[in-house]
Amino acid sequence: MKQYFTIPNLVCYFRVILAFWSFYYFLETSNKFVFAFLILVVILLDALDGIAARKLNQATEFGAKLDI
């Protein structure tokens, strides 16, 4: 159970939620600036969770599948 709540996996969960939230802004409000900003944050978080997994020695098989 512990492998699901590592810092890199929590970053990945947040990234997925943020991606859905960005598409809400794109589809419902047509606010392209907010959409672009949120997608940029999602991309940066994608890089950050991999770096955190290696630096904190928290790489898991579940995290590797989650971060596809």
Phi and psi in radians as a Rosetta constraint file:
Dihedral C 1 N 2 CA 2 C 2 CIRCULARHARMONIC -1.128 0.35
Dihedral N 2 CA 2 C 2 N 3 CIRCULARHARMONIC -0.548 0.35
Dihedral C 2 N 3 CA 3 C 3 CIRCULARHARMONIC -1.168 0.35
Dihedral N 3 CA 3 C 3 N 4 CIRCULARHARMONIC -0.301 0.35
Dihedral C 3 N 4 CA 4 C 4 CIRCULARHARMONIC -1.422 0.35
Dihedral N 4 CA 4 C 4 N 5 CIRCULARHARMONIC -0.313 0.35
Dihedral C 4 N 5 CA 5 C 5 CIRCULARHARMONIC -2.097 0.35
Dihedral N 5 CA 5 C 5 N 6 CIRCULARHARMONIC 0.670 0.35
Dihedral C 5 N 6 CA 6 C 6 CIRCULARHARMONIC -1.391 0.35
Dihedral N 6 CA 6 C 6 N 7 CIRCULARHARMONIC 2.816 0.35
Dihedral C 6 N 7 CA 7 C 7 CIRCULARHARMONIC -1.024 0.35
Dihedral N 7 CA 7 C 7 N 8 CIRCULARHARMONIC -0.806 0.35
Dihedral C 7 N 8 CA 8 C 8 CIRCULARHARMONIC -1.070 0.35
Dihedral N 8 CA 8 C 8 N 9 CIRCULARHARMONIC -0.653 0.35
Dihedral C 8 N 9 CA 9 C 9 CIRCULARHARMONIC -1.207 0.35
Dihedral N 9 CA 9 C 9 N 10 CIRCULARHARMONIC -0.634 0.35
Dihedral C 9 N 10 CA 10 C 10 CIRCULARHARMONIC -1.126 0.35
Dihedral N 10 CA 10 C 10 N 11 CIRCULARHARMONIC -0.682 0.35
Dihedral C 10 N 11 CA 11 C 11 CIRCULARHARMONIC -1.080 0.35
Dihedral N 11 CA 11 C 11 N 12 CIRCULARHARMONIC -0.716 0.35
Dihedral C 11 N 12 CA 12 C 12 CIRCULARHARMONIC -1.155 0.35
Dihedral N 12 CA 12 C 12 N 13 CIRCULARHARMONIC -0.720 0.35
Dihedral C 12 N 13 CA 13 C 13 CIRCULARHARMONIC -1.052 0.35
Dihedral N 13 CA 13 C 13 N 14 CIRCULARHARMONIC -0.798 0.35
Dihedral C 13 N 14 CA 14 C 14 CIRCULARHARMONIC -1.082 0.35
Dihedral N 14 CA 14 C 14 N 15 CIRCULARHARMONIC -0.669 0.35
Dihedral C 14 N 15 CA 15 C 15 CIRCULARHARMONIC -1.089 0.35
Dihedral N 15 CA 15 C 15 N 16 CIRCULARHARMONIC -0.721 0.35
Dihedral C 15 N 16 CA 16 C 16 CIRCULARHARMONIC -1.146 0.35
Dihedral N 16 CA 16 C 16 N 17 CIRCULARHARMONIC -0.759 0.35
Dihedral C 16 N 17 CA 17 C 17 CIRCULARHARMONIC -1.085 0.35
Dihedral N 17 CA 17 C 17 N 18 CIRCULARHARMONIC -0.748 0.35
Dihedral C 17 N 18 CA 18 C 18 CIRCULARHARMONIC -1.124 0.35
Dihedral N 18 CA 18 C 18 N 19 CIRCULARHARMONIC -0.619 0.35
Dihedral C 18 N 19 CA 19 C 19 CIRCULARHARMONIC -1.126 0.35
Dihedral N 19 CA 19 C 19 N 20 CIRCULARHARMONIC -0.761 0.35
Dihedral C 19 N 20 CA 20 C 20 CIRCULARHARMONIC -1.120 0.35
Dihedral N 20 CA 20 C 20 N 21 CIRCULARHARMONIC -0.694 0.35
Dihedral C 20 N 21 CA 21 C 21 CIRCULARHARMONIC -1.112 0.35
Dihedral N 21 CA 21 C 21 N 22 CIRCULARHARMONIC -0.670 0.35
Dihedral C 21 N 22 CA 22 C 22 CIRCULARHARMONIC -1.146 0.35
Dihedral N 22 CA 22 C 22 N 23 CIRCULARHARMONIC -0.659 0.35
Dihedral C 22 N 23 CA 23 C 23 CIRCULARHARMONIC -1.214 0.35
Dihedral N 23 CA 23 C 23 N 24 CIRCULARHARMONIC -0.498 0.35
Dihedral C 23 N 24 CA 24 C 24 CIRCULARHARMONIC -1.060 0.35
Dihedral N 24 CA 24 C 24 N 25 CIRCULARHARMONIC -0.829 0.35
Dihedral C 24 N 25 CA 25 C 25 CIRCULARHARMONIC -1.077 0.35
Dihedral N 25 CA 25 C 25 N 26 CIRCULARHARMONIC -0.652 0.35
Dihedral C 25 N 26 CA 26 C 26 CIRCULARHARMONIC -1.193 0.35
Dihedral N 26 CA 26 C 26 N 27 CIRCULARHARMONIC -0.778 0.35
Dihedral C 26 N 27 CA 27 C 27 CIRCULARHARMONIC -1.465 0.35
Dihedral N 27 CA 27 C 27 N 28 CIRCULARHARMONIC -0.709 0.35
Dihedral C 27 N 28 CA 28 C 28 CIRCULARHARMONIC -1.592 0.35
Dihedral N 28 CA 28 C 28 N 29 CIRCULARHARMONIC -0.677 0.35
Dihedral C 28 N 29 CA 29 C 29 CIRCULARHARMONIC -1.850 0.35
Dihedral N 29 CA 29 C 29 N 30 CIRCULARHARMONIC -0.222 0.35
Dihedral C 29 N 30 CA 30 C 30 CIRCULARHARMONIC 0.968 0.35
Dihedral N 30 CA 30 C 30 N 31 CIRCULARHARMONIC 0.491 0.35
Dihedral C 30 N 31 CA 31 C 31 CIRCULARHARMONIC -1.525 0.35
Dihedral N 31 CA 31 C 31 N 32 CIRCULARHARMONIC 1.632 0.35
Dihedral C 31 N 32 CA 32 C 32 CIRCULARHARMONIC -1.205 0.35
Dihedral N 32 CA 32 C 32 N 33 CIRCULARHARMONIC -0.550 0.35
Dihedral C 32 N 33 CA 33 C 33 CIRCULARHARMONIC -1.149 0.35
Dihedral N 33 CA 33 C 33 N 34 CIRCULARHARMONIC -0.816 0.35
Dihedral C 33 N 34 CA 34 C 34 CIRCULARHARMONIC -1.120 0.35
Dihedral N 34 CA 34 C 34 N 35 CIRCULARHARMONIC -0.716 0.35
Dihedral C 34 N 35 CA 35 C 35 CIRCULARHARMONIC -1.014 0.35
Dihedral N 35 CA 35 C 35 N 36 CIRCULARHARMONIC -0.865 0.35
Dihedral C 35 N 36 CA 36 C 36 CIRCULARHARMONIC -1.104 0.35
Dihedral N 36 CA 36 C 36 N 37 CIRCULARHARMONIC -0.720 0.35
Dihedral C 36 N 37 CA 37 C 37 CIRCULARHARMONIC -1.104 0.35
Dihedral N 37 CA 37 C 37 N 38 CIRCULARHARMONIC -0.793 0.35
Dihedral C 37 N 38 CA 38 C 38 CIRCULARHARMONIC -1.165 0.35
Dihedral N 38 CA 38 C 38 N 39 CIRCULARHARMONIC -0.664 0.35
Dihedral C 38 N 39 CA 39 C 39 CIRCULARHARMONIC -1.134 0.35
Dihedral N 39 CA 39 C 39 N 40 CIRCULARHARMONIC -0.673 0.35
Dihedral C 39 N 40 CA 40 C 40 CIRCULARHARMONIC -1.081 0.35
Dihedral N 40 CA 40 C 40 N 41 CIRCULARHARMONIC -0.725 0.35
Dihedral C 40 N 41 CA 41 C 41 CIRCULARHARMONIC -1.111 0.35
Dihedral N 41 CA 41 C 41 N 42 CIRCULARHARMONIC -0.711 0.35
Dihedral C 41 N 42 CA 42 C 42 CIRCULARHARMONIC -1.055 0.35
Dihedral N 42 CA 42 C 42 N 43 CIRCULARHARMONIC -0.753 0.35
Dihedral C 42 N 43 CA 43 C 43 CIRCULARHARMONIC -1.132 0.35
Dihedral N 43 CA 43 C 43 N 44 CIRCULARHARMONIC -0.749 0.35
Dihedral C 43 N 44 CA 44 C 44 CIRCULARHARMONIC -1.142 0.35
Dihedral N 44 CA 44 C 44 N 45 CIRCULARHARMONIC -0.670 0.35
Dihedral C 44 N 45 CA 45 C 45 CIRCULARHARMONIC -1.170 0.35
Dihedral N 45 CA 45 C 45 N 46 CIRCULARHARMONIC -0.536 0.35
Dihedral C 45 N 46 CA 46 C 46 CIRCULARHARMONIC -1.091 0.35
Dihedral N 46 CA 46 C 46 N 47 CIRCULARHARMONIC -0.711 0.35
Dihedral C 46 N 47 CA 47 C 47 CIRCULARHARMONIC -1.253 0.35
Dihedral N 47 CA 47 C 47 N 48 CIRCULARHARMONIC -0.665 0.35
Dihedral C 47 N 48 CA 48 C 48 CIRCULARHARMONIC -1.151 0.35
Dihedral N 48 CA 48 C 48 N 49 CIRCULARHARMONIC -0.676 0.35
Dihedral C 48 N 49 CA 49 C 49 CIRCULARHARMONIC -1.185 0.35
Dihedral N 49 CA 49 C 49 N 50 CIRCULARHARMONIC -0.588 0.35
Dihedral C 49 N 50 CA 50 C 50 CIRCULARHARMONIC -1.197 0.35
Dihedral N 50 CA 50 C 50 N 51 CIRCULARHARMONIC -0.727 0.35
Dihedral C 50 N 51 CA 51 C 51 CIRCULARHARMONIC -1.102 0.35
Dihedral N 51 CA 51 C 51 N 52 CIRCULARHARMONIC -0.776 0.35
Dihedral C 51 N 52 CA 52 C 52 CIRCULARHARMONIC -1.104 0.35
Dihedral N 52 CA 52 C 52 N 53 CIRCULARHARMONIC -0.679 0.35
Dihedral C 52 N 53 CA 53 C 53 CIRCULARHARMONIC -1.077 0.35
Dihedral N 53 CA 53 C 53 N 54 CIRCULARHARMONIC -0.727 0.35
Dihedral C 53 N 54 CA 54 C 54 CIRCULARHARMONIC -1.287 0.35
Dihedral N 54 CA 54 C 54 N 55 CIRCULARHARMONIC -0.765 0.35
Dihedral C 54 N 55 CA 55 C 55 CIRCULARHARMONIC -1.152 0.35
Dihedral N 55 CA 55 C 55 N 56 CIRCULARHARMONIC -0.682 0.35
Dihedral C 55 N 56 CA 56 C 56 CIRCULARHARMONIC -1.577 0.35
Dihedral N 56 CA 56 C 56 N 57 CIRCULARHARMONIC 0.004 0.35
Dihedral C 56 N 57 CA 57 C 57 CIRCULARHARMONIC 0.972 0.35
Dihedral N 57 CA 57 C 57 N 58 CIRCULARHARMONIC 0.794 0.35
Dihedral C 57 N 58 CA 58 C 58 CIRCULARHARMONIC -2.075 0.35
Dihedral N 58 CA 58 C 58 N 59 CIRCULARHARMONIC 0.459 0.35
Dihedral C 58 N 59 CA 59 C 59 CIRCULARHARMONIC -1.230 0.35
Dihedral N 59 CA 59 C 59 N 60 CIRCULARHARMONIC 2.262 0.35
Dihedral C 59 N 60 CA 60 C 60 CIRCULARHARMONIC -2.262 0.35
Dihedral N 60 CA 60 C 60 N 61 CIRCULARHARMONIC 2.808 0.35
Dihedral C 60 N 61 CA 61 C 61 CIRCULARHARMONIC -1.133 0.35
Dihedral N 61 CA 61 C 61 N 62 CIRCULARHARMONIC -0.689 0.35
Dihedral C 61 N 62 CA 62 C 62 CIRCULARHARMONIC -1.093 0.35
Dihedral N 62 CA 62 C 62 N 63 CIRCULARHARMONIC -0.744 0.35
Dihedral C 62 N 63 CA 63 C 63 CIRCULARHARMONIC -1.095 0.35
Dihedral N 63 CA 63 C 63 N 64 CIRCULARHARMONIC -0.656 0.35
Dihedral C 63 N 64 CA 64 C 64 CIRCULARHARMONIC -1.125 0.35
Dihedral N 64 CA 64 C 64 N 65 CIRCULARHARMONIC -0.688 0.35
Dihedral C 64 N 65 CA 65 C 65 CIRCULARHARMONIC -1.258 0.35
Dihedral N 65 CA 65 C 65 N 66 CIRCULARHARMONIC -0.619 0.35
Dihedral C 65 N 66 CA 66 C 66 CIRCULARHARMONIC -1.179 0.35
Dihedral N 66 CA 66 C 66 N 67 CIRCULARHARMONIC -0.545 0.35
Dihedral C 66 N 67 CA 67 C 67 CIRCULARHARMONIC -1.679 0.35
Dihedral N 67 CA 67 C 67 N 68 CIRCULARHARMONIC 0.510 0.35
